Amino acid sequence: MITDIQRRNRILKKIYRIPKDKLRELDEFLSKLEEDVNHKSQILSFAGSWKDIDQSVFDTFTKDLISNRKKNRKRIDE
């Protein structure tokens, strides 16, 4: 099995073999990958935010969830 360090080194070697005219495209691709990682981190920052919610509030929320979504959909469709 290949380690992360070995994989990174293998990628770096490949980068050095890429023609100059493709470097801009590679840079844009890598930037897109970084954006995706940052976006996932932002989403994950909400993890656990409801861990202290009162059980009765949670039950009410989940019980009314479908009807609340239907109400909101009607406003959007109008």
C-alpha positions as CSV (number, residue, x, y, z in Angstrom):
1,M,0.0,0.0,0.0
2,I,1.3,3.4,-0.9
3,T,1.6,6.1,1.8
4,D,0.4,9.7,1.5
5,I,4.0,10.9,1.4
6,Q,4.9,8.5,-1.4
7,R,1.7,9.5,-3.3
8,R,2.6,13.2,-3.0
9,N,6.2,12.6,-4.2
10,R,4.8,10.6,-7.1
11,I,2.5,13.5,-8.0
12,L,5.3,16.1,-7.7
13,K,7.4,14.0,-10.1
14,K,4.5,14.0,-12.6
15,I,4.1,17.8,-12.2
16,Y,7.7,18.4,-13.2
17,R,7.1,16.4,-16.4
18,I,4.0,18.5,-17.5
19,P,4.6,20.8,-20.4
20,K,4.7,24.6,-19.6
21,D,1.6,25.2,-21.7
22,K,-0.4,22.9,-19.4
23,L,0.7,24.5,-16.1
24,R,-2.1,27.1,-16.0
25,E,-4.7,24.3,-16.5
26,L,-3.1,22.3,-13.7
27,D,-3.1,25.3,-11.4
28,E,-6.8,25.9,-12.1
29,F,-7.6,22.3,-11.4
30,L,-5.7,22.3,-8.1
31,S,-7.4,25.5,-7.1
32,K,-10.8,23.9,-7.7
33,L,-9.8,20.9,-5.6
34,E,-8.8,23.3,-2.8
35,E,-12.1,25.1,-3.0
36,D,-13.9,21.8,-2.7
37,V,-11.9,20.9,0.4
38,N,-12.6,24.3,2.0
39,H,-16.3,24.0,1.2
40,K,-16.5,20.6,2.9
41,S,-14.7,22.0,5.9
42,Q,-17.2,24.8,6.2
43,I,-20.1,22.4,6.0
44,L,-18.5,20.1,8.6
45,S,-18.1,23.1,11.0
46,F,-21.8,22.7,11.7
47,A,-21.3,19.1,12.9
48,G,-22.6,18.7,16.4
49,S,-24.4,22.0,16.5
50,W,-27.6,20.3,17.6
51,K,-26.1,17.9,20.1
52,D,-27.6,19.9,23.1
53,I,-31.0,20.4,21.6
54,D,-33.9,19.5,23.9
55,Q,-35.5,16.2,22.9
56,S,-39.0,17.7,22.8
57,V,-38.0,20.5,20.5
58,F,-36.3,18.0,18.2
59,D,-39.3,15.7,18.2
60,T,-41.6,18.6,17.3
61,F,-39.2,19.8,14.6
62,T,-39.0,16.4,13.0
63,K,-42.7,15.7,13.3
64,D,-43.6,19.0,11.6
65,L,-40.8,18.9,9.0
66,I,-42.8,17.5,6.1
67,S,-45.7,19.9,6.6
68,N,-43.3,22.9,7.0
69,R,-41.5,21.9,3.7
70,K,-44.8,21.7,1.9
71,K,-45.8,25.1,3.2
72,N,-42.5,26.6,2.0
73,R,-42.8,24.9,-1.4
74,K,-46.1,26.6,-2.0
75,R,-44.5,30.0,-1.5
76,I,-41.8,29.1,-4.0
77,D,-44.2,27.8,-6.6
78,E,-46.5,30.8,-6.5
